[in-house]
């Protein structure tokens, strides 16, 4: 978390301050923004790998006081306009497309303003999976499912308890009851105190039309800004079939034990 403050150079409203961030994910808050802020993302990886990286930012819902631009060799491209209220919207760009230039907007009052956002750097392949535009709801092939089991941030067997649709955010929240936890990168799925059962939430696009239903599924997906995002999710009996067929042929990319 980086938290610069415009008050440190209030008398120099045209100042440009530089911030260097070494982590692959985190957040930045710019309090009382004045002048401009250049955010330099310098992950602790080889510079040769930078061309394979995608940067995503997610503004805080109450972020205000500055415009956020993508800057490369002096040219600015507006990413987020001050006052834009698009809840949960994520903005992504290739690492080699430029850096972030945040410019404070003129303020008519002295009320407290904070410009802030979360950021993540990820492999371009993962980013395209999370933000694919073409056929985002199409079922996964057998090969894609078996690969997802090996590479996803979470893999669980569970059932859909309920679905909450968020029209404003164009997202659905799937409330999942977990029958078996194979893997999770962070503690999205947890034991509930009342029932002693494992539960959690997974987000997906509203247009996919997910509805509560009977039966178990194999849920896989990625963590994105602290939230579980749905990837491949076949019915569990279908996963058992494809897993057995691949295992019999010696084509399983990894072992998981589907029972």
N, C-alpha and C positions, 0 to 999 in steps of 0.2 A: 504494500500500500504506500503510495507516494502522495503527500499532502502539502504542496506548495501553497503560499498565500500571496495574493496581490498586495496585501497591506505592507509587505516588506519593501516594495518599491512604489508606494502610492504617489510619490512626488515625481515619478518618471513613468507616466502613463504610456509612453511609446516603447518601453523596455521590452526586450524579448529574452525570456528565460529558457534555459535548456535543462531538460530532465532526461536522465539515462536510466533505463529499466533493463535489468539483466534476467528477470524471471520470465518463464514462458507463459505465465498467467498471473493475473493480479488485478488491481484497480488503482485508479488515480482520482484524487479530489483536488480541485483548484478552488480555494476559498477566496472570496472577494476578488474575482478576476479583473485584472487591469493589464493593458498591454497585450502581450502574446506569449504563448508557451509552445516550445518545440519539444515533442516527446520522441526520444530516440530509443527504439527497441533494439537492444543488443543482447540477444540470448547467448547463453554459454554453450554455443555449438560452433562448429567450423563455419567460417564465412562461405565456404563452397556450398553448404546446405541451405543457405538463405533463399536461393531461388526456388526451393521446394516448399517454402513456408507460405501459409496464408495467415493474415492477421484479421481477427474479428473483434469488434467493440460493441458493447451493449450499454447505452447511456442509462444512468440512474433515472427513475421516473420523474424525479423532481429536479433534474439537472437544469441549470439556467445561468445566463450571464455571458455566454460565449458561443461562437460558431466553431464547428470542428471541420477542418479541411484535410484533404490528402494533398501533400506537397511533394513535388519532385522538380529539381533544378529550377526553383523559383516560380513554377506554375502551380496555382491552387485550384483544387476541385472540391466543391462543397459536399461534405458528407452528411453533417447534421446541423440544421439551422437552429439557432437559439429560439427556444419556445416550442420546438416541434414536439408534440405529444403523441408519439406512436409507441404505446406501451409494449415493452418486451421486444421491440424491433432490434435486429442485429445487423450490423454493417460489416461486410467482409471485403478484403482486397489482398492481392498478392503482395508479399513482402517487398518484391522488387518494383512495385508500382509507386513507391514513395513512403514518406513518413507522415506523422500527424502534426499539423499546425493548428493550434487552438488560439483564436483571437477573441479577446473580450469585446463585447458590444457596449456602446454608450448607454449609461444608466441614468434615468431621470430621478431616481431616489437612492437612498443609502441603505435600503433593506438588504438583509444578508443574502448573498447569492453564492451558490456552489455549483461549479461545473464538474461533473464526474461521470466516470464510466468504468465498467469492467473490461478487461481485454484478455484475449487468448491467442497464442500462436500455435498453429497445428500444421501437420502435413497436408498438402493440397488435396490428396486423395480423400482423407477423412473429412476435410471441410466440404468437399463437393458432395460427399455422402449425406452430410447434415443439411446442406442447403440446395440439394438438387432441385431443379425446376421441372425437368422432364419426368413424367410418370412417377411422382413421389410416393404414390400409394400402391404401385404394382406389387404383386406377390414376388417373393424371392425365389430363384431357382434352387434346386437341390444343392448345387455347388456353392451358391451364395450363402445358403443357410449353414452349411458345414464350415465354410470359411468364417462366417460371423461368430460361430461358436468359439473359434480359436482366437479371434482378434477383438471381440467386443469388450467394452468396459464393464458390462454386466450381462450375465446369462442366468436366467431363472426359469423354473417351471412354475406356472401359476394360473390363476383364473381371473377373469374380469369381474370384479365386484360391483363396479359402478363406473359411469363415464360422466364427467362434467365438461360441458361445452362452453368455451369462452369466445363468443362471437367477435368481440372487440379485438381480441388478440389473434383471431383466426386459428385457435388451437383447441385441442381436446386433452383433458387430463384423464388418464386411465388409472383407476384405483384398483390395484392388483393385490390379490391374496396369494402369498407365496407358499407353494408346497415343497419346493426344493431350491436351495440357493447354491448354484454352481460357482459363481464368481461375481464380485462387485468391487469396483475400483474405489468407491467411496460409500459411506453408509446411508444410501438412499433407502434401502430396504431394512427395516428394523423390527425387532420384537415389540409388539404392543403390550402394554402393561395389563390391560383388562382381560384380553382373551388368551394371551400367551402365543399368538400367531404372528408370523412375519407378514408385514404389509409394506406397501410403498406406492409411489406414484410415477407414472411414465407419461411424458408429453408427446403428442404427435399433431399433425396438421388436421384442422377441422374438416377439410375437404375429404379426408379419408373415411369419414363416416363410421367411426368405431362405435359399436353398441355393446351393452352387456349381453352375455350369453353363457350357455352351459359349456362345460368341458374345459380341459387344460390346454394351455399354449406354452410354447417355448419362447420367452421374450428375450431378445437381445438388443443391444443398442449402445450408444455413446453418452458419456457425460459431457455436457455443454453448459458453461456458466453455472455449474453447480446443480444442473437439472438432468434427469435421465431422459434421453430422447430415443424414441422407438426406432429400431432397425428392422431386421427380419423377425417375424413372429408367426411361424407356422403352428398349426394344431399339433399338440404333443405327439399324438399317434402317428402323424405324418412324419415328424422328425425322427421318431423311432424307426420307421420304415426306411427312410433315406440313410440314416446312420448305419443300420444293419447292412443295407445293400453296399454301401461304401466300404464298410469294414470287411465284408466277405471278399471284396475285390482288392483289398489292401490299399484303398484310395483315400482313407480318412486322413485329413490334414493334421488332426490331433485327437487325443483320447479324452473323453469326458464321462463316459458311463451313463447312458441315457435312462437307466431304470429309476 
